[in-house]
Structure formats: structure tokens, C-alpha cells
Amino acid sequence: MPSLTDILIQIAVGAVPLGVAYMAFRSATDANKKTQETSLLQVERQAELERSKVDAEAFIRAKTIYEDALSQLEKQLVRMQTHTSQVSTDLATEQSASTAMRDQINRLQAQIRALERTVVTLRTQLISAGLAPAPASETTGPYQLRHPRME
């Protein structure tokens, strides 16, 4: 019969491989867990990279749209400035023409006043000469001027 010592030695010798096997299992489990965590981190990094690519592409599209809109607005601003300049030039021309017409109207009104004074003077002279002037109702015209007949 084996002695107690032999049994203890056999148990100790049998326990060592079990301990080594447990340690190997534990190491494999930890390694597997670390590999899964690493894989998960890589997947998350890849997903973040893909999101960054999509965001970058969206940014580039938005930037292109913004730059095109800005370019169109700049062109429209140039057109508006040109139009404003033309309107300003037209306004100055119209104001100049208006001033010239106003001056001409003032001159014509002055001539009309002078002619009215002349009519009053001629009427006075006709009355002084003993002739009857045209009736007042006929002084508003229009009259056709006749050439005096030479007889």
C-alpha cells in the first residue's frame, strides 16, 4: 500500500499540472478578453474614422456650396453697384435737365409778364389815340397773326 507521503507527493505532482493548466486557462481568458477589447476599440476607431470621413465630405460639400453662393453674391453686388452708378448718372442728367427746364420756364414767365406789360401799354396807347382795343374776352387767344395788306 502506498504510504501517505507517496500519496501527498502524487497529489502535489498532480496539482502542479492542474495549477499550470489553470494559469494557462486564466492567461488565455485574459488574452482573449484583451483581444476582444482591442478589437472593439479598433472597430470604434474605424467607425469614428468613417464618421470623420463623412463629416469631412459634408464639410467640403457645404464649403463648395457656400463659396458658390458667395461668388454669386459678389457678382450680384458688382451688378448692383454698376446699376446704382448708372441710376446715379441718370439722376444727375435728369436733375440737370430739370434745372434747365425750370430756368427756361422762369425765362418764359418773365417774357409773358413783359408781353403783358407791353399789351397794357399798347392798349393804353390805343385808347389814348382814340381807338377801341380788342374786347377783354378775346384777349385769351389764340389769334392768327395777319400780315398787314399793302394797298
Backbone torsions as a table, in degrees:
resi	resn	phi	psi	omega
1	MET	NA	140.4	-177.5
2	PRO	-72.7	148.8	-178.6
3	SER	-83.1	165.9	-178.7
4	LEU	-61.5	-36.6	179.9
5	THR	-65.8	-42.4	179.8
6	ASP	-63.6	-39.1	-179.6
7	ILE	-66.5	-41.9	179.5
8	LEU	-65.3	-38.0	178.9
9	ILE	-66.3	-42.2	-180.0
10	GLN	-66.1	-38.3	177.9
11	ILE	-66.5	-41.5	-179.3
12	ALA	-66.2	-42.3	179.0
13	VAL	-66.0	-37.0	178.4
14	GLY	-73.8	-29.8	-178.9
15	ALA	-73.8	-31.8	-179.1
16	VAL	-61.5	-49.6	178.4
17	PRO	-63.9	-33.4	177.3
18	LEU	-65.3	-41.8	177.8
19	GLY	-63.9	-42.7	178.5
20	VAL	-65.4	-41.9	179.5
21	ALA	-63.4	-42.2	178.4
22	TYR	-63.0	-44.0	179.7
23	MET	-63.7	-39.0	178.2
24	ALA	-65.4	-43.6	178.5
25	PHE	-60.6	-45.6	-179.1
26	ARG	-63.0	-42.8	179.1
27	SER	-65.2	-41.3	179.2
28	ALA	-64.9	-42.2	179.0
29	THR	-63.2	-44.8	178.4
30	ASP	-63.6	-42.1	179.5
31	ALA	-64.1	-43.0	179.1
32	ASN	-62.5	-43.0	178.3
33	LYS	-62.1	-43.9	178.8
34	LYS	-64.1	-39.9	178.7
35	THR	-63.3	-42.0	177.7
36	GLN	-64.6	-42.2	178.7
37	GLU	-63.7	-42.5	179.0
38	THR	-63.7	-43.4	178.5
39	SER	-62.3	-43.3	178.8
40	LEU	-62.4	-43.4	177.3
41	LEU	-62.2	-40.3	178.7
42	GLN	-65.0	-40.5	177.9
43	VAL	-64.1	-42.9	177.9
44	GLU	-63.7	-41.3	177.5
45	ARG	-63.8	-41.6	178.7
46	GLN	-64.2	-41.5	178.1
47	ALA	-63.8	-42.5	177.8
48	GLU	-63.3	-40.1	177.4
49	LEU	-62.9	-42.1	178.1
50	GLU	-64.2	-42.7	177.1
51	ARG	-61.7	-39.9	178.8
52	SER	-64.0	-39.8	178.2
53	LYS	-63.8	-44.8	179.4
54	VAL	-63.4	-43.2	177.9
55	ASP	-62.8	-40.8	179.6
56	ALA	-64.5	-42.1	178.8
57	GLU	-65.0	-41.8	178.0
58	ALA	-64.0	-39.7	177.5
59	PHE	-62.4	-43.7	-179.8
60	ILE	-63.4	-42.9	177.9
61	ARG	-62.6	-45.3	180.0
62	ALA	-63.4	-41.1	179.4
63	LYS	-63.5	-42.4	178.2
64	THR	-62.3	-45.1	179.2
65	ILE	-62.7	-43.8	179.5
66	TYR	-62.2	-45.5	-179.5
67	GLU	-64.7	-39.2	176.7
68	ASP	-63.4	-44.2	179.1
69	ALA	-63.2	-41.8	178.8
70	LEU	-62.9	-41.5	178.7
71	SER	-63.1	-43.4	178.5
72	GLN	-64.4	-40.2	178.3
73	LEU	-64.8	-38.5	177.6
74	GLU	-64.3	-41.8	177.7
75	LYS	-63.5	-42.0	179.0
76	GLN	-64.6	-38.0	177.7
77	LEU	-63.1	-41.9	177.8
78	VAL	-62.6	-43.2	178.2
79	ARG	-62.0	-42.5	-179.7
80	MET	-65.2	-39.8	178.4
81	GLN	-64.8	-40.8	177.8
82	THR	-64.1	-44.9	179.5
83	HIS	-62.9	-43.1	179.3
84	THR	-62.0	-42.0	178.3
85	SER	-62.0	-42.9	179.4
86	GLN	-65.2	-43.0	178.5
87	VAL	-62.8	-40.5	178.8
88	SER	-63.0	-43.0	178.1
89	THR	-63.8	-44.6	178.4
90	ASP	-61.8	-41.3	179.4
91	LEU	-62.1	-44.4	179.2
92	ALA	-61.8	-40.9	178.1
93	THR	-63.1	-45.1	180.0
94	GLU	-64.6	-40.6	178.8
95	GLN	-64.6	-39.2	178.3
96	SER	-65.1	-44.2	178.6
97	ALA	-64.2	-40.9	178.7
98	SER	-61.7	-42.8	179.1
99	THR	-63.9	-42.3	179.2
100	ALA	-63.1	-42.8	179.1
101	MET	-65.9	-41.4	178.3
102	ARG	-59.9	-42.9	178.2
103	ASP	-63.0	-41.5	179.8
104	GLN	-65.9	-40.6	177.5
105	ILE	-61.8	-43.4	178.7
106	ASN	-61.2	-41.0	178.4
107	ARG	-65.4	-42.3	179.4
108	LEU	-64.8	-39.7	177.8
109	GLN	-63.9	-38.1	177.0
110	ALA	-64.9	-39.9	177.7
111	GLN	-64.8	-40.6	178.7
112	ILE	-62.3	-44.2	178.1
113	ARG	-61.4	-40.4	178.7
114	ALA	-64.9	-40.9	178.8
115	LEU	-66.6	-38.8	177.6
116	GLU	-62.4	-41.4	176.9
117	ARG	-63.4	-38.5	178.5
118	THR	-64.0	-42.0	179.0
119	VAL	-62.0	-44.5	179.0
120	VAL	-60.4	-44.0	-179.8
121	THR	-63.3	-45.2	-179.8
122	LEU	-65.0	-40.8	178.3
123	ARG	-60.6	-45.0	178.5
124	THR	-60.7	-41.1	179.6
125	GLN	-66.4	-39.8	178.9
126	LEU	-63.4	-42.9	-179.7
127	ILE	-65.4	-40.4	178.4
128	SER	-64.7	-31.7	-179.2
129	ALA	-82.9	-5.1	177.9
130	GLY	88.7	15.4	178.9
131	LEU	-103.1	152.7	179.9
132	ALA	-91.1	125.5	177.8
133	PRO	-75.3	170.6	178.3
134	ALA	-62.2	144.6	179.1
135	PRO	-58.7	150.3	-176.3
136	ALA	-61.4	-30.9	-178.7
137	SER	-68.8	-20.0	-178.1
138	GLU	-96.1	3.6	-175.3
139	THR	-82.3	-4.4	-178.4
140	THR	-88.7	-3.7	172.5
141	GLY	71.4	-168.4	-4.0
142	PRO	-77.8	147.3	-179.8
143	TYR	-119.1	143.7	172.3
144	GLN	-93.4	132.7	179.2
145	LEU	-81.1	133.1	178.3
146	ARG	-111.6	144.2	176.2
147	HIS	-79.9	135.7	177.6
148	PRO	-63.3	139.2	-179.1
149	ARG	-81.9	137.0	176.5
150	MET	-91.2	115.6	-179.4
151	GLU	-118.1	NA	NA
